[in-house]
């Protein structure tokens, strides 16, 4: 799959998730084979550009990866930054600023259902105003064209079940010059309730020529295969299913590319991954903030393991990086003598 000058390794994407897809998490997902990992959303409002949160979300040191031995020529891990806002001029300027800071792909958020985003008419709230969608896309594409930075778009199927207008939004996006479209199979009104539906995504794929990525409740390799076969989408985007499971991308690739079902990671491998993740969090945020951020990730890594819930409650009280690292290390060392994990997560 090609986006501008970038040839992606595959069509398996990491969904942009606020508070989750920071630099350490993106790096782990890429290490397990994800073709593209989109950053957390960055506000287009200029007064928020220099806040600590925004600066950390724009931290991309070491992310770009050129082709390596054995991979297709030109394959790379480009830096994809998601911007969010409702003002075309601000969104265009945000695209320029992020491109100047190293973004190689600009992704536009029109899919977030969070109230604090929708209450300022951004995220998935924009889907109710197709004319404004067009103005924003035109502005951002125009701002990035001369920089040779392709623009992608993440949407939902519509404002609510009675107005699933994603096919019309898709045509607007294609006309504006958007290079790729990711569609979550729920409306804004649905939030994350119920099950995602894929009929609308299939219709979107049939209406446009640009790549379409399916998203929503894709949590096993077999489900990914079913969604790809049904929608004819060009790839899938994995979100919540990757919480505490960055190796999920290795499992998906083995099944989708080779038809193989591979074993879940051993306890020693999971220990190494979790500790690497925690070290990355402390490095990015500093120890005090990093310890707080790390707690939810520790909970996700442990949630399916015997005794994981009891340990998670204890881990919430740990106050230093040293304590967290030591406790997580001990937990996995004691797991079934270091054998395979007990949960069947596929």
Secondary structure as UniProt FT lines:
FT   STRAND          2..3
FT   TURN            4..5
FT   STRAND          6..7
FT   STRAND          12..14
FT   TURN            18..20
FT   HELIX           23..31
FT   TURN            32..33
FT   STRAND          36..43
FT   HELIX           46..48
FT   TURN            49..50
FT   HELIX           52..57
FT   TURN            61..62
FT   TURN            69..70
FT   TURN            73..74
FT   STRAND          80..84
FT   HELIX           88..100
FT   TURN            101..102
FT   STRAND          105..110
FT   HELIX           115..118
FT   TURN            119..121
FT   HELIX           123..128
FT   HELIX           130..145
FT   TURN            146..148
FT   STRAND          150..156
FT   TURN            161..162
FT   HELIX           166..176
FT   STRAND          180..184
FT   TURN            188..192
FT   HELIX           199..207
FT   STRAND          211..215
FT   HELIX           221..231
FT   STRAND          235..238
FT   HELIX           240..242
FT   TURN            243..244
FT   TURN            246..247
FT   HELIX           248..258
FT   HELIX           267..285
FT   HELIX           287..302
FT   TURN            303..304
FT   TURN            306..307
FT   HELIX           308..315
FT   TURN            316..317
FT   HELIX           321..333
FT   HELIX           336..338
//
